């Protein structure tokens, strides 16, 4: 039987990962559409056609779940081999790093850096 403190820590870890994953997935819908579509934010100029900006936005939105989909078997195997605690710790740290890098990509106004950060966050999610 699990000790109550250990049970709370495990539950907290699971909730933290679920929060970070949902935060990372929903973040793009709130913030990234205006950043990509509005030229005043500096990602794309006025001369860039609206359709091209929408394609880039779609790629940015899709990067997180695509990398999550393809990395899930890796993290499952990693957890089986090295333990759930290490897997939880690495995924939490990697997801947080991906979100911080996303913020830095927004600060730099770099689409490529932002795309890389979203892919990284998705991989660790």
N, C-alpha and C positions, 0 to 999 in steps of 0.2 A: 504494500500500500504506500502511496506517495505521501510524503510529509506535506502538511498544508502550505508551508512557505515555498517549497519546491513547486507545488502545483500552481501557486499564484505567479511565480516567476515564469513558468512555462506559458501560462495563459497570457501574461503581459507581453512576452516575446511574440506570441502568435498574433495578438492584437496589434502590436507595433508593426509587424510585417504587413498585416492586412491593411492597416492605415496607410503606410508608405506606398504600397502597391496601388491602392485606390486613389491616393493623392496624385501619384505619378501619372496615372491613366486619365484622371479628370482634369488635371492641370492644363493640358493642351487646349481643351475646349473653352476655358475661361480666358486664358491669357494669350495663347499663341495666334489665334485668328486675327485679333486686331494688330498684333505685332507684325505679322506677315502681310496682311492685306492693306494696312494703312502705311503709305510711304513716309509719313512724318516720323516713324520710328526708326528709319534708316536701314531696314533689312533689304528692301527693294525700292527702286526708284519709281517715279511717276510713269516712266516710259515702259516699264515691265507690264506686259498684258495681264489682265485680271485672271485669265485662264491659267497662265503659267504660275502666277502666285498661288492659285488654288491647288495646282498640282504639287507645288513645294509644301504647302500646308498639309496636304494629304499624306505626303511622304513623312513629314514631321510627326503627324498624328499616328501614323502606322508604325513608326520605328519602335516605339515602346512595346506594343503588344507582339510584334513579330519577334523581337529579341527575347521577350518573355516566353513565347511559345517554343522557340528553339533551344533555350537554355534550361527549361524545366527538367528535361531528362538528366542533364548534367548535374543540376543541383540535387536531384533525387538520388543519383548515384553517389555524389559527394557525401550526402548525409548518411547514406547506408555504409559507406566506407569509413568515414572519419567521425561520424556522430552528428546528431541533430543540433547540438549546442554550437558546434563550430560552423555548421551550415547557416544557422540562424544569425550568428554573429557576423559572418562574412556577407550575407545577403543584406543585412541591415546597414552595415558600414558601406557597402558598395552602392546601395540605393541612395543613401544620404549623400555620398560623394557625387553620384550622378545628378542629383537634384541641385547640389551646390554648383556643380559645373554648368548645369543648365542656366542658373542665375548668372554665372560668369559669362556664358555665351550671349545672354541677353545684354549684359553690360557692354560686351565687346561689339555687339551688333553683328555677330558672325553667324550666318546660317549654318555653315559647315560645322563649326564648333558646337552649336546648339544641337544639331543632328547627332553628332558624336556623343554628346552628353546624354541625350535621350536614349540612344542605343545602349549606352553603358548602364543607365538606370534600368532599362528594360532587361538587360542581361542579368543583372543582380536581383531583379524582382522575381 
